[in-house]
Amino acid sequence: QKGIEQTHLALGFRGGSRHDPARYAAKLLSVILGENMSSRLFQRIRERHGLAYSIASQIAYFHDTGSFSVLAGVENEKTARAVRLILQTLAEAAAKPPSAAELRRAKDYVVGQTYMGLESTSNQMMWAGEGMIGYGAVLSPREIEARIAAVTREEVRRVAAGLFRRENLALASVGPGATKEGLAELGAGALG
């Protein structure tokens, strides 16, 4: 608990490692849900319902594990409603594949970000270093593009169903009025 003007939320889900073959589908899921202003969470939580100042998803990979996170800054009195809608949005992603158009936009976004990120020499060096240290090989941008292009709508849904399970969820909040019991109750609601 902290007496601040807005509540900061972090919903984290245990995910796959950097070696998980489903990591490309997981990245596309993150883009669909919260990596840009046309994402489901941004449009639903911020634009349609006005519950959050900021909301985004992110994915992180490590050697032996990974995480999928949703981060939000919400109005204090709207925290419970925001968490419920976030969890509902995640549950919907686990229940139904994205539309073909939504997946195509996500693929275009990831491929575009990949190429834009490699425009500087230092970023290219980081790409090569991460590839060698993390994977033992450096994949070309074209190889990444091909792997992204191969992801299906059902693969994205399957990754969401594997991630967004109650036993994988950790929920943290900083703001006034948050209690461990209240967060536990919110977290128990929408997920299977």
C-alpha positions in Angstrom: 0.0 0.0 0.0 1.2 3.5 -0.9 -0.7 6.8 -0.9 -0.1 7.7 -4.5 -2.2 9.2 -7.3 -2.6 6.1 -9.3 -2.3 2.4 -8.8 0.5 0.5 -10.6 -0.3 -3.1 -11.6 1.8 -5.9 -12.8 0.3 -9.2 -13.8 2.9 -11.8 -14.6 2.6 -15.2 -16.0 5.3 -17.9 -16.0 6.2 -18.7 -19.6 8.6 -20.5 -21.9 12.3 -20.1 -22.2 14.2 -18.6 -25.1 14.5 -22.1 -26.5 10.8 -22.7 -26.6 9.6 -23.3 -30.2 6.4 -21.4 -29.3 8.3 -18.2 -28.6 7.3 -16.6 -31.9 3.7 -17.3 -31.3 4.1 -15.8 -27.8 5.7 -12.7 -29.2 2.7 -12.2 -31.6 0.3 -12.8 -28.7 2.1 -10.0 -26.8 1.8 -7.6 -29.8 -1.9 -8.5 -30.2 -2.6 -7.9 -26.6 -0.6 -4.9 -25.6 2.5 -3.8 -27.4 1.0 -0.9 -29.4 -1.9 1.5 -29.4 -4.1 -0.7 -31.6 -3.7 -3.7 -29.2 -6.6 -5.3 -27.5 -5.7 -4.1 -24.0 -4.9 -0.5 -25.0 -8.1 -0.2 -27.0 -10.4 -1.9 -24.4 -8.9 -0.8 -21.1 -7.7 2.7 -22.0 -9.7 3.9 -25.0 -13.1 2.2 -24.6 -13.4 2.1 -20.8 -11.0 4.9 -19.7 -9.6 2.8 -16.8 -5.9 3.2 -17.4 -3.4 5.9 -18.0 -1.0 3.4 -19.5 -1.2 -0.3 -20.3 1.1 -2.6 -22.1 2.2 -6.2 -22.3 5.8 -7.5 -22.6 7.5 -10.8 -22.9 10.9 -11.8 -21.5 12.9 -14.9 -22.3 15.7 -16.4 -20.2 17.7 -19.6 -20.5 15.4 -21.8 -18.5 12.2 -19.8 -18.2 10.3 -16.8 -19.3 7.5 -14.4 -18.4 4.6 -12.7 -20.0 3.6 -9.5 -18.2 0.8 -6.9 -18.4 1.7 -3.6 -16.8 -0.8 -0.8 -16.1 -1.2 2.5 -14.3 -4.9 2.9 -13.4 -7.1 5.3 -11.4 -7.1 4.1 -7.8 -10.9 3.7 -7.6 -11.0 1.8 -10.9 -8.3 -0.8 -10.0 -10.6 -3.8 -9.4 -12.6 -3.2 -12.6 -9.4 -2.8 -14.6 -7.9 -6.1 -13.3 -11.2 -7.9 -14.1 -11.2 -6.6 -17.7 -7.5 -7.4 -18.2 -8.1 -10.9 -17.0 -11.2 -11.2 -19.2 -9.2 -10.0 -22.2 -6.5 -12.6 -21.5 -9.1 -15.4 -21.1 -10.7 -14.4 -24.4 -7.3 -14.7 -26.1 -7.0 -18.2 -24.6 -10.4 -19.3 -25.8 -10.5 -18.0 -29.3 -7.8 -17.5 -32.0 -7.1 -14.0 -33.2 -8.7 -13.0 -36.5 -6.6 -13.4 -39.7 -6.4 -9.6 -40.0 -5.3 -9.1 -36.4 -2.5 -11.8 -36.8 -1.4 -10.2 -40.1 -1.0 -6.8 -38.4 0.9 -8.3 -35.5 3.3 -10.1 -38.0 3.8 -7.0 -39.9 4.5 -5.1 -36.7 7.1 -7.6 -35.4 8.9 -7.9 -38.8 9.0 -4.1 -39.1 10.3 -3.6 -35.6 13.0 -6.3 -36.2 14.3 -4.5 -39.3 14.0 -1.0 -37.9 15.9 -2.3 -34.8 18.8 -3.4 -37.0 19.4 0.0 -38.6 22.3 0.9 -36.4 25.7 -0.8 -36.2 25.5 -1.1 -32.4 22.1 -2.8 -32.6 23.4 -5.2 -35.2 26.3 -6.1 -32.9 23.8 -6.6 -30.0 21.7 -8.9 -32.3 24.8 -11.0 -33.1 26.0 -11.1 -29.5 22.6 -12.1 -28.2 22.3 -14.8 -30.9 25.6 -16.3 -30.1 25.3 -16.2 -26.3 21.6 -17.1 -26.1 21.2 -19.5 -29.0 24.7 -20.5 -30.1 23.9 -19.1 -33.6 23.0 -15.9 -35.2 19.7 -16.1 -37.1 19.3 -13.6 -40.0 16.4 -11.2 -40.1 15.0 -13.2 -43.0 15.0 -16.4 -40.9 13.2 -14.6 -38.1 10.7 -13.3 -40.6 10.0 -16.8 -42.0 9.5 -18.2 -38.5 7.1 -15.3 -37.7 5.2 -15.8 -41.0 4.7 -19.5 -40.2 2.8 -18.9 -37.0 -0.9 -19.8 -37.2 -3.9 -18.3 -35.5 -4.4 -21.6 -33.5 -0.8 -21.5 -32.3 -1.3 -18.1 -30.8 -4.5 -19.3 -29.1 -2.7 -22.4 -27.8 0.1 -20.3 -26.3 -2.4 -18.0 -24.7 -4.2 -21.0 -23.2 -0.9 -22.4 -21.8 0.1 -19.0 -20.3 -3.1 -17.6 -18.9 -3.9 -20.1 -16.2 -4.6 -19.2 -12.6 -1.6 -21.2 -11.3 0.8 -19.2 -13.6 -0.4 -15.8 -12.4 1.4 -13.5 -10.1 -0.3 -10.1 -9.4 1.3 -7.1 -7.8 0.0 -3.7 -7.0 1.3 -0.5 -5.6 -1.2 2.1 -4.6 -3.7 3.0 -1.9 -6.2 0.4 -0.7 -4.5 -2.7 -2.2 -4.5 -5.7 0.0 -3.1 -9.2 -0.5 -6.6 -10.7 0.0 -8.2 -8.3 -2.4 -5.6 -9.0 -5.1 -5.9 -12.8 -4.5 -9.7 -12.5 -5.0 -9.3 -10.5 -8.2 -6.7 -13.0 -9.6 -8.9 -16.0 -8.9 -11.8 -14.8 -11.1 -11.5 -14.9 -14.9 -8.8 -17.5 -15.6 -9.2 -21.3 -15.8 
